[in-house]
Structures are given as structure tokens and as C-alpha cells.
Amino acid sequence: MPLIFFRFIIIEALRKQGFFFCPNLIYWQEKNHILIPYNFLILHLTKYNIIMKVTVVGAGNVGATCANVIAHKELVNELVLIDIKEGIAEGKSLDIWQTSPINLYDTRVIGTTNDYSKTDGSDVVVITSGLPRKPGMSRDDLISINAGIVKSVTENIIKHSPNAIIIVVSNPLDVMTYCAYKTAKIHSNKVFGMAGILDTARYRAFLAEALNCSPKDIQAVLMGGHGDTMVPLPRYTTVAGIPVTELIDSAKLDAIVDRTKKGGGELVNLMGTSAWYAPGAAAAQMVEAIVRDQKRIFPVCALLNGEYGLKNIYLGTPVKLGKNGIEEIIQLKLTPDEQALVNDSAKHVKEVMDVLDNMQ
């Protein structure tokens, strides 16, 4: 049968697995001479993420790191990096693409300056845009400025990719996720924030140092807001299945929990600016869970509507993350003390959300 050569990268990827294309868009498996229907082809392509597209908005340190990790993992065929500053996204995208012959990946990275038409049809969009808090800037000032940025970005995303899943990384994280949700006017399972993966990564890294073990063996859950009121849950922290409380004394564990809560501030004090490697990698891990439909259990900033006795609030909670975004909010059986900490964190987050509501 004659072959149809469309989208070279799709053919190349499937060719390696023994597949060939036919004129009626049914593909031919030469080994067994089996014709497979078109809808199965689409499922196959989706499984291997060949037809998926991701956009990262904001080409600063976090956005560029996120794009770099996504490209290196070959999560998608096409990756767009967009920024408002002339030439920044184009330059960083080109720099990332030029590592492809060295690190051996095929994901095409495209940069653009404020041209959202290049993002058309994105399956997942990561928003990293926003300004850091500067000396003399009040919390309300930061919320006002970054809410305006996130609102504008979200409007453009929905205009060009109405079916996209939106991951928010901009700070203040919880309220910016809420801002994106209000602007997008889509189901909350498709608008959520990255914070819990980053916070648990810091927590696990600190524990690995203290226990002199591999961070690969440490699993943990945090809840609450992204900041000083976050709620690490030692009861749900394990090392290769062993409760962490059996391996470290309570004083050391409490110190690690406190250090985790102040993890972002520690890095700002050391570097004079916010972190980017871990936040960018954390956002990329969320993208991976979605495009590969991994059904991973991650703590993310999600809209709660009755879970844990909380309503209409974006807060860190464990969820199941897959191709549909948040596919399930997992409700842990918290102790009264743990629930009290979550409630206190929610109170602080709600106060910030109210600031945004009162501005609009």
C-alpha cells in the first residue's frame, strides 16, 4: 500500500514501533498484516503524547526551567515558550533546542513574544508570569499587579486554547490560581496550582539529608496554603514504607517541618531572588502526569467544595492527576489537630482571596 507522509515526527515515532500509514488513515502493522481503525490510531498517538502541545507562559527562570525539563523528557511534540519581553522567549527556546543534539531529544521548542496565536490548540498551559515581591511592596500591591497579569494571560489562553488544562505557578500561588479560575470560567478540575509538589520535594530533600538516605525512598504529603501556614503531615510521611517517626526523633522532625515552611525564604536569603530549578521541575512533573495520563497522586492547589469541610477555596490537597486534569480529590482522615492546622491555613488563604475579590 502507498504511504501517506504527514507530520514527519508522528511517522518516525510510529515507524520505530513497526507501524505504517495507509491512504485512509488506517495504519498497517507489517508484521501481522493487521489493519487498525482510525480511532485506535488516535488513542495510540495520545498514549505516546505525539499529538500533544504544551505552552509555558513566562520565560523567566521558572518558566525556562520548566520548558527545559519538558523538552528533555520528550513529553510532547511541540512546546511553546511565550513572554512579553522582546526576544527573551525566542532566545531561550533556541538555546534549549540547541541542546537537543547533545541530550538526544526531539521536542521542538518554539519561542514567541506575546503572540498567543502560536499557542493555538495547546493541551496544557503553565502560567509562570508575574513579578516578585520587592522591598516596600505591600501584599495587596503584589496581588493587584500579578492578578492583572494572570487575568490577561488566562484570557489569551482561553481564546486560543479553550480546552486547555491550566497549571498556575505565579505567586501568591493560591490566590493567583483562584484568579485564573475566575477568569477562565471552566471546570475547576482544569485549573489548579503548583505548590505541593515543590513543598514536598523540599521536605523530602531535607529528610534525606537528615537520614542519610536516598530521596527516592521518601514519600510525603502536605496540605494547606503555599507559605508559612502549609501543613506537612508527618503521619503520612514514609521512608521505603517505614513511618518516618520510627527513624527520626520528634525534635529533628519538627525542625525539618519548620525549615520546609520557610524553604522559599531560605533560598531568597541565599541568592537574593526566588528559586527556579525545583519550581520549574515541579511544574514539569505535573505536565508529565497529565500528558502521559499517569494518575499520579500529588498535592496540588485545588478548588475545594465541601472536602475537609471547606468550600469555595483554593488550597493544597492530595489529588489524582491524569489526562483530564484533577480526576479525584483525595480526602485524608485527618486527626483533629491536623484538621485544625488545615483550617488555620485555609483562613489565611481565604483572607488573601478576599483581597482579590474586593479589588474586582
N, C-alpha and C positions, 0 to 999 in steps of 0.2 A: 504494500500500500504506500502511496506517496505520503511524505511527511509535511505537516504544516509547521513552519518555524515562526512561532510567535513568542515574544518575551523570552529572549535567549536564556536568561538566568533560570527560568522555570524549566525549560527543556533540559538544560545542563544538569540541574539538580535531579530531575527525574530520570534522566538518561543513566546516571550513575547507579540507579536502582533497577535498571533494566526495562524502563518504560519508553514507549514511542507514541507519537501523536498521529491521529488519523484525521481525514478531512472533516468528519462530522463531530469532531471534538470528543471522540471516544478514544481512549488510548489503548494501545496494544502491548500486551506483555509477551514478548517474543518467545520466552522460554516455554510457556504453557499454551500459547496461542489463545489467550482469553481476551474477549472484548469486555471492557468495563464501562458502565454508563457514565454520562457526564456528571451527574450529581455526586457519584462516588469520587470522581476526579476532583471535584471542588472540595469534598471532605478531606481528600488526601492532601491537597495543596494547603488547606487550612491547618491540618495536623502538623505539617512541616513548616508552617508560617511563611510560605513562599509568597503568598499574595498579600501579606500584611504590611502596613505602613505606620510608622511612628513619627510623631513630631515632638521635639523638645523646644519649648519657648523660653528664651533667655540663654544667651551664650556666655554667661559669666562662668565663674569657676565651677559651680554646682552643675549648671546645665551642660557645659562642655564635658565634664567628667561623666555625667550620666550618658551623654551621647557616645562617648568613647567606649564605655563599658558595653553598651548595647551593640555597637558595631563589632567589637572584638568577640562578643558571644554569638554573633551572626543570628540574632533573634529575628530579624526581618530583612526583607529585600531592600527596602528604601527607608532611609532615615533623614528627616529634615530638621535642621537646626536654624532657628529664626531669632533675630534680635533687632532692636530698634536702632542700635548704633551701626552706622555705615561701615561695612566691610568686616566687622568682627565675626559674625556667623560664617561668612564666606571663607575667611582666613582660617578659622579654627576647623571648619569642616574639611577644607583642603589639607590641613595639617594631619587631621585624623585619617583621611583617605590615603594619604601618602605612607601611612604605617601598614596598610593592607598587604603590600608585597613582603613586608618584614614579618608581620604576625599572622599572615596567611588567612585572611577572611575576605568575603565578597560583598558584604553590606555596603551599598552606595550611600555616602553621606553628602547631602546637599545643603549648602548654606544660603540664606537669603536675608536681606534687610527689609523687614516689615512688609513683606509681600506674602500675605496669607493665602493667595491663590496657589502657591507652591505646596501648601499643606492640604489641599483638597483630598478628601477621601481618607483621612487618617483614621486608623482604628483605635489608636491610643495617643493621647496628648499629655505631656508632662509640663506643668507650668512651674518655672523656677524664677520668673520675673519678679522684681521688687527691689526696694532699696534697703540696705541695712540701717539699723538704728544708729544715729550719730549723736555725739555729745550735745546736750542741750535740747534734744528732740524728745518730746513727751510721747507716751504710749499712744495717745489719741492722734498726734501728728502722724506717727508711723502708720497707724490703722488707716487714716484718711488717705494718705499718699498711696500706700500699697493696695488698698481696696479699689482705688481708681484704676490702677494698673491692671489688677486681676480682673476687674469688671470688663475693661476694654479688651483684654486678651481673650476672655471667655466668650464675649460676643463674637469676636472674629473666628474663634474655633467653631462655635455652633453654626455660624454662617457657612463655613466651608466644609465642616465635617460634623453634620448633625447627629450622627450615630456614634461619635467617638466616646471612649471612656476617658475621663479626665482625672489625672493624678496631680494634686496640688502639693508643691514643696515650699512655696512662698511663705514668709513669716509676717505677722504672727500666724502660725500654721493653722490652728483650729478655726480662727475667725476668717482667714482667707479661704479656707475650704468652704465654709458657710457662704461666703460672698460668691464664690464660683457656682455653688449650687443654686443660690437665689437667682443668679444671672442666667445660668444655662436653662433653667426650667425643664430639666429632665429628671428621670428617676434617680433617687439618691444612691442606688447601687452602682451608678456610673460616674459618680462624683465623690471622691474621697481623698484623704491627705496622707502623705508620707511623714511619719514621725516615729511610730512604734518600732519599726524595723531598725532605724538608726539608734534609738534609745536602748533597745535590747542588745544591739551589737556592741555598744559601749559597755553595757552591764556585763555581757558575756566576755568581752575582752579583759575587763578589769578582774573578773573572776578567774579567767585562765592564767593571768599573771599571778594572782594570789595563790592559786592551787598548783601552779607549775604544771599545767596540763594543756592539751590541745583545745582551742576554742571550738573546734568541730564537734566536740563531745558535749558541749554545754547548750541546753535548751532553756528558754526563759520566756515569760510573758510579762508585759507591763500594760497598765491601763491609765486612763486619765489624760489630762492635757499635756502638751509638749512644753515642758518647762519645769520650774521648781515644784509644781504640785503633781507631777507624774507619780504613778503608783506602781513601783516594782513589786512583784509578788513572789517572795522567796519560797512560798509554799508550792508554787508551780515551777520552781527552778530545779533542774536536774543536771547531773554530770554522768553521761552514759547510763541514764536511768536511775542513778542514785540521787536521792534528795540532797540538795546542796547543804542543808542544815546538818547532815551527818559528816560533812567534810570540812567545815569551817565554823569557827565559833561565832556567836551572835554579834560580838563587838566588831569583829572584822567585817562581817556581812553587812552590818548597819553602816559602817564606814564606806563600803563599796556602793551601797544603795544611795547614800548621800552624795558620793562623788559622781554617780550616774546622773542624778538630778541636776548637778551643776556642770555636766560634761561639756556643754556648749560654751559656757562661760570660761571654763579652764582653757579651752583652745583659743578663745578670743584674747585672753590674757597673755598667752604664749606668743601668738602670731600677730596680734593687733587686728585680726579680721576673723570672720566666721570660717568654720570648717567647710571642706568641699569634697574630699575624697570619699569619706564614709557616707555623707548625704547623697552624693551622686550615685554611688554604688547601690545604696538602699533603694533609691527610686528605680534604678535599672532592674533590681531584683523583682520589684513589683510588676514592671513591664513584662519581664520573663514569665512570671506566674500567669499573666493574662494571655499573652500571645501563644504560650505553649499549653494553656489550659491545664495547669498543674494541680489545681485545687489545693494550693498551699495554705496552711494556717498561719496567718501573720497578724500582728497587732497593727491596725491602721486607724486613722481618724475617720470615723463613720458617723452617719446620722442615726441617732438613737430615737426610737419612737415607742417607748414603753419598756425596752430592755433595761435591766438593772434599776427599774423604777424611774427612769429619766426619759423625758420627751422633748422633741424638737431641739436637740443639741448635738453638735459635732464633738465627739470625744473618742479618745483612743480605746479600742476594744479589739479582742481577737475575732477574726473573720476568716471565712474560706474564700480565697481569691482564685478566680478562673476566667474563662473567656468572656463571661457575662459581667465581669467586674466582681462586686461583692455578691457572692452566691448564698452566703449564710452568715448571720451574726451569731457568734457562739456565746452563750450565756454561762459563765462560770458560776459555781456555787460558792459565792464569797462568804467569808465569816463576817459577823457584824462589824469587827474592826476594819476589815478590808473594804466593806461597803461604805463605811463612814469616810475612809480616805478617798474613795471614788467620788462620793457625794461632795466632799470638800473641794476636790479638783474641779468637778462639774460646776460648782458655784463660781469659782474663779473664771472658768471659761465662759460661762453664761454672762458674767459681768462685761467681758470684752465683746461678746456677741451683741449685747445690748447697746454698747457704744456704737457699733456699726449700724444697728437698726435705727438709732436716734439720729444718725447722720443722714439717713436717706428719707 
